[in-house]
């Protein structure tokens, strides 16, 4: 860290010198225009950025299937607005995989195709995206998925179970979007102002989105298990419903705490959510003991369901921690 003394010139202008090493490394010299970005008690300075879209190019030679899909997602989350995928000869399978990948990413579209390349562009501006709305949507979808997954299990409803599995794509799409916004804010000091939240709040929202994405994954897991196991004994249904209700209360209360602007109310709700973890842990042990009376194969499957419900409570506690951090006074 370097320090500089503020000086006054002309009787009213505050001036401060720039560290030479930083200026040299960033091509700042006499006549260079720099940008100042105010963020509460911080003043960030950067060399003036050229207007335009952030472009990235990736050689996808040899990449197919999930590996290629993951590469496209990584470029998107990293914040590139224009993504050019190149190879000597683009195969039909590669093109199909790229198109499938764009379907799972908010705002990304194929805008150009050539024999040796595909160009993708994000058609949305970061300032047009509401990360808070996206996280709230993830909250509603993921907990509804969990509710439906447990219902599909105890009622042997394969149609409902398949619907839960399909909805996981919606949560993943929102998760990738929130990750993109978060990384954009880390890289670009103006992005937080455009989005309308302090960077600390965006971090809390992104951290909570990660927990919601995991809850959706466990809902999907329960739905898939219900398709495998078929009908379960009625004596197992009520304990599983009870465990679900208690576990789901934690992320529900935690999200209420995260999204409220009332600091005292946020602390109360987040604290209540965290206190409920012990209740879920005790109930988990009881239900786990009860399922051992069933057939070993069924008991093993139900044990996985119980584990997923227990983890849901733990993920909710993590959201409550983020809510407490968001509500804490700024130093």
Buried (B, 14 or more C-beta within 10 A) or exposed (E): EEEEEEEEEEEEEEEEEBEEEEBEEBEBEEEEEEEEBEEEEEEEBBEEEEEEEBEBEBEBEEBEEEEBBEBBBEBBBBBBBBBBBBBEEBEEEBBEBBBEBBEBBBBBBBEEEEEEBBBBBBEBEBEEBBBBEBBBBBBEBBBBBBBBBBBBBBBBBEEBBBBBBEBBEBBBBBBBBBBBBBBBBBEBBBBBBBBEBBBBBBBBBBBBBBBBBBBBBBBBBBBBBBBEBEEBEEEBBEBBBBBBEBBBBBBBBBBBBBBBEEEEEBBBBBBBBBEBBEBBEEBBEEBBEBBEEBEEEBBEBBBBBBBBBBBBBBBBBBBBBBBBBBBEEEE
